Amino acid sequence: QVQVVESGGGLVQAGGSLRLSCTASGLTFDYYAMGWFRQAPGKEREGVSCTSRSGDRTYYTNSVKGRFTISRDNAKNTLYLQMNSLKPEDTAMYYCVAVLWGAYDFCSGSWGGMTHYWGQGTQVTVSS
């Protein structure tokens, strides 16, 4: 069966860095656009960053542009999110999602109905 597993979250001070990883198994990784979402307590889930099946195109929500970098290694079935200059407002549960034949910017809008798989999430906490 398909498994999507995130790792790399933790507690960091403001201005620090973290690197999230997401490894998928049980699927043909390069058939899937990949993305990161986050959800803070009391807030709606938001798309943070996503990338095309090859990784040649990327999308970032405005609040993370210039600070976060998404990348993928199709040989390792792994997606990454390098997060630098972290702010307290980045505190959230971060989720990885794989979307079959998704567009590179699927996380910016509606993509419901497409075959997709979520991970269980990894917590990122940024202290001030």
C-alpha positions as CSV (number, residue, x, y, z in Angstrom):
1,Q,0.0,0.0,0.0
2,V,1.0,3.6,-0.4
3,Q,2.8,5.2,2.5
4,V,3.9,8.9,2.8
5,V,6.1,9.6,5.8
6,E,7.4,13.0,6.9
7,S,10.3,13.7,9.2
8,G,12.6,16.5,10.3
9,G,10.3,18.6,12.3
10,G,11.2,20.0,15.7
11,L,11.7,23.0,17.9
12,V,13.9,25.8,16.7
13,Q,14.5,29.4,17.6
14,A,13.4,32.2,15.4
15,G,16.0,32.7,12.6
16,G,16.9,29.1,12.6
17,S,16.6,26.4,10.0
18,L,15.0,23.0,9.6
19,R,14.9,20.5,6.7
20,L,11.8,18.5,6.3
21,S,11.8,15.2,4.4
22,C,9.0,13.2,2.9
23,T,9.5,9.7,1.7
24,A,6.8,7.9,-0.4
25,S,6.5,4.2,-1.1
26,G,4.1,2.0,-2.9
27,L,3.7,4.4,-5.8
28,T,5.5,5.5,-8.9
29,F,7.0,8.7,-7.4
30,D,7.6,10.6,-10.6
31,Y,4.0,10.3,-11.6
32,Y,3.1,12.5,-8.7
33,A,3.4,16.2,-8.1
34,M,4.4,16.8,-4.5
35,G,3.7,19.5,-2.0
36,W,3.9,20.7,1.5
37,F,0.9,22.1,3.5
38,R,0.7,23.3,7.0
39,Q,-1.9,23.8,9.6
40,A,-1.6,25.8,12.8
41,P,-4.1,25.5,15.7
42,G,-7.3,27.3,14.9
43,K,-6.3,28.0,11.4
44,E,-7.1,26.6,8.0
45,R,-4.7,24.3,6.2
46,E,-2.6,26.3,3.7
47,G,-0.5,25.3,0.8
48,V,3.1,26.2,1.5
49,S,5.0,24.9,-1.5
50,C,4.7,22.4,-4.3
51,T,6.6,21.1,-7.2
52,S,6.2,19.3,-10.5
53,R,6.8,15.7,-11.1
54,S,10.3,16.3,-12.3
55,G,11.0,19.1,-9.9
56,D,11.8,21.6,-12.6
57,R,8.9,23.9,-11.6
58,T,8.1,25.1,-8.1
59,Y,5.5,27.2,-6.3
60,Y,5.7,29.0,-3.0
61,T,3.1,30.9,-1.0
62,N,4.1,34.5,-0.6
63,S,4.9,34.2,3.1
64,V,7.7,31.8,2.6
65,K,9.2,33.0,-0.7
66,G,12.9,33.6,-0.3
67,R,13.1,31.6,2.9
68,F,11.9,28.1,2.0
69,T,13.2,25.8,-0.8
70,I,11.4,22.7,-2.1
71,S,13.2,20.0,-3.9
72,R,12.8,16.3,-4.7
73,D,15.0,13.3,-5.4
74,N,13.1,11.0,-7.6
75,A,15.7,8.3,-7.3
76,K,15.1,8.3,-3.6
77,N,11.3,8.8,-3.7
78,T,11.9,11.8,-1.4
79,L,10.7,15.3,-1.2
80,Y,12.4,18.0,0.9
81,L,11.6,21.4,2.3
82,Q,14.5,23.5,3.4
83,M,13.3,26.1,5.8
84,N,15.5,29.0,6.7
85,S,15.0,32.2,8.6
86,L,12.1,30.6,10.5
87,K,9.6,32.8,12.2
88,P,7.2,32.0,15.0
89,E,4.3,32.3,12.5
90,D,5.8,29.3,10.7
91,T,4.8,27.1,13.7
92,A,2.4,24.5,12.5
93,M,2.0,20.8,11.6
94,Y,3.5,20.3,8.2
95,Y,2.0,17.7,5.9
96,C,3.3,16.2,2.7
97,V,1.0,15.2,-0.1
98,A,1.5,13.3,-3.4
99,V,-1.0,14.2,-6.2
100,L,-1.2,11.9,-9.2
101,W,-0.5,13.9,-12.4
102,G,-0.9,17.1,-10.4
103,A,0.2,20.5,-11.7
104,Y,3.3,22.0,-10.3
105,D,1.2,24.7,-8.5
106,F,-1.6,22.4,-7.3
107,C,-1.1,23.6,-3.7
108,S,-2.1,27.1,-4.7
109,G,-5.7,26.3,-5.3
110,S,-8.4,23.7,-5.8
111,W,-7.2,20.3,-6.7
112,G,-9.9,18.2,-5.1
113,G,-10.9,14.9,-6.8
114,M,-7.4,14.0,-7.9
115,T,-5.9,10.9,-6.5
116,H,-3.7,11.9,-3.7
117,Y,-2.0,10.6,-0.5
118,W,-1.2,12.5,2.7
119,G,1.4,11.9,5.3
120,Q,0.7,12.0,9.0
121,G,2.5,15.3,9.5
122,T,5.5,16.6,11.3
123,Q,5.4,19.3,13.9
124,V,7.4,22.5,13.5
125,T,7.6,24.9,16.4
126,V,9.5,28.2,16.2
127,S,10.1,30.0,19.4
128,S,10.6,33.7,19.6
